[in-house]
Every structure is written in structure tokens, then in C-alpha cells.
Amino acid sequence: MFEYLRLILLSFVFLGLLISLFFYFYFYRKYSAELSKSFHFLSDRQCLDVNDYLFYEQLGLPGFAHRVLLMKKILSGKATTTKGKIILSPEVSQLIASTYNFSWIKTFYKMTIFVAFLMLLLLLMVATGK
């Protein structure tokens, strides 16, 4: 009985990870160009160094989550320190928010938390299994 319940739960975990992978690819295809434009916009205004995001932009799909989370930090309005030791002022977040619509970042962040939960659940199932 316990093995069947475990198999069902494992199936749901893998199904959830597969669905989240499709959503991740969807977000990448739909919003990657807009995200790149916003970083170039900040770079043109000397608010952000090109080297802070260019590596992750060149990675493509694997670097997308890092760029989204960096933009989430910028949009939070708090002073943010990047790798280049640049402090971004709260005015930068207002500039980006007035120019671009990043309402989808909250949904992407929630999806990332969901994937982390699924991975933790998978790790627990493997650790407690036979």
C-alpha cells in the first residue's frame, strides 16, 4: 500500500516538474527579448554595467532565471548591489516600471518556488525510499 502511494506521489512530482519546465520555456520565449531590452536600457543610461548581466544573457535559457531574479531585485525599489559593485537607486526601479511591464515576474518567481518545493519533495522521497 505504501509503495503505491509513493509511486503516485512520485508521478505527481515528475508531472509537476515537467509542466513547470514547459512554463519556464514559455516565459523564456515570450519575455526574454523584453528583459534584454530593459537591461540594455539601463546600460545605456549608465545605471547598470553590461558585464553584470551579459554572461547570463549569453547563456540563453539557463541564464534566464538569473536575469529575472536580478530584475526582481531592481524592481523591488531597494538599493541593490550587483557583481560590479554598482548601487542601484530606487529611482531606477521607477524608471523601469514606467517603461516596461514586468507584472509576469511575480508569477515566474512563484513558479520557481514551486519547483524548489518539488525538488525538495523529490529529495525527501529518494532519501526515505528503499
C-alpha positions in Angstrom: 0.0 0.0 0.0 2.8 2.4 1.0 4.6 1.7 -2.3 1.5 2.6 -4.4 1.1 5.9 -2.5 4.7 6.6 -3.0 4.5 5.8 -6.7 1.5 8.1 -7.1 3.2 10.9 -5.3 6.4 10.4 -7.3 4.3 10.6 -10.5 2.8 13.9 -9.4 6.2 15.3 -8.6 7.6 14.4 -12.1 4.4 15.6 -13.8 4.7 18.9 -11.9 8.4 19.2 -12.9 7.5 18.5 -16.5 4.7 21.1 -16.5 7.0 23.7 -14.8 9.6 23.1 -17.5 7.1 23.9 -20.2 6.1 27.1 -18.4 9.7 28.0 -17.9 10.3 27.6 -21.7 7.1 29.6 -22.3 8.3 32.5 -20.1 11.7 32.4 -21.8 10.3 32.6 -25.3 7.7 35.3 -24.5 9.7 37.6 -22.3 13.4 37.2 -23.0 13.6 39.9 -25.6 11.7 42.4 -23.4 14.1 41.6 -20.5 17.1 42.1 -22.7 15.8 45.4 -23.9 15.3 46.6 -20.3 18.8 45.6 -19.3 20.2 47.4 -22.4 18.0 50.4 -21.5 19.6 50.5 -18.0 23.1 50.1 -19.5 22.5 53.0 -22.0 21.6 55.2 -19.0 24.7 54.1 -17.1 22.6 52.6 -14.3 23.9 49.1 -14.8 27.2 47.7 -16.1 26.9 45.5 -19.2 29.1 42.8 -17.5 26.5 42.4 -14.7 24.0 40.6 -17.0 25.7 39.9 -20.3 27.1 36.5 -19.2 23.7 35.3 -18.2 22.1 36.7 -21.4 24.6 34.8 -23.5 23.7 31.6 -21.6 20.2 31.8 -23.1 17.6 29.6 -21.4 19.8 28.5 -18.4 20.6 32.1 -17.6 17.1 33.4 -17.9 16.1 32.7 -14.3 19.1 34.7 -13.0 18.2 37.7 -15.2 14.6 37.6 -14.0 15.7 37.5 -10.4 18.1 40.3 -10.9 15.3 42.4 -12.5 13.1 41.4 -9.5 15.7 42.9 -7.2 15.9 46.1 -9.3 12.1 46.4 -9.3 11.9 46.0 -5.5 13.0 49.6 -5.2 15.7 48.9 -2.7 19.3 49.8 -3.3 20.8 46.7 -4.9 24.4 45.8 -5.2 25.4 43.9 -8.3 28.6 42.0 -9.1 30.1 45.2 -10.5 29.5 46.8 -7.0 27.1 49.2 -8.5 24.4 50.5 -6.2 21.1 51.0 -8.0 19.0 53.7 -6.5 15.2 53.5 -6.0 14.7 55.9 -8.9 16.0 53.2 -11.3 13.1 50.9 -10.3 10.6 53.7 -11.0 12.3 54.3 -14.4 12.0 50.6 -15.4 8.4 50.3 -14.0 7.3 53.3 -16.1 8.9 52.0 -19.2 8.3 48.2 -19.1 5.5 46.0 -17.8 7.1 43.3 -15.6 3.9 42.0 -13.9 4.8 38.5 -15.0 7.9 38.4 -12.8 5.8 37.6 -9.7 4.3 34.6 -11.4 7.7 33.4 -12.6 9.1 33.8 -9.0 6.2 31.7 -7.6 6.8 29.0 -10.2 10.5 29.0 -9.2 9.5 28.5 -5.5 7.1 25.7 -6.6 9.9 23.9 -8.5 12.2 24.2 -5.4 9.5 22.7 -3.3 9.1 19.8 -5.8 12.8 19.2 -5.8 12.9 19.1 -2.0 10.0 16.7 -2.0 11.8 14.5 -4.6 14.9 14.6 -2.5 13.0 13.5 0.6 11.3 10.7 -1.3 14.6 9.4 -2.5 16.2 9.7 0.9 13.4 7.8 2.6 13.0 5.2 -0.1 14.3 1.7 -0.3 
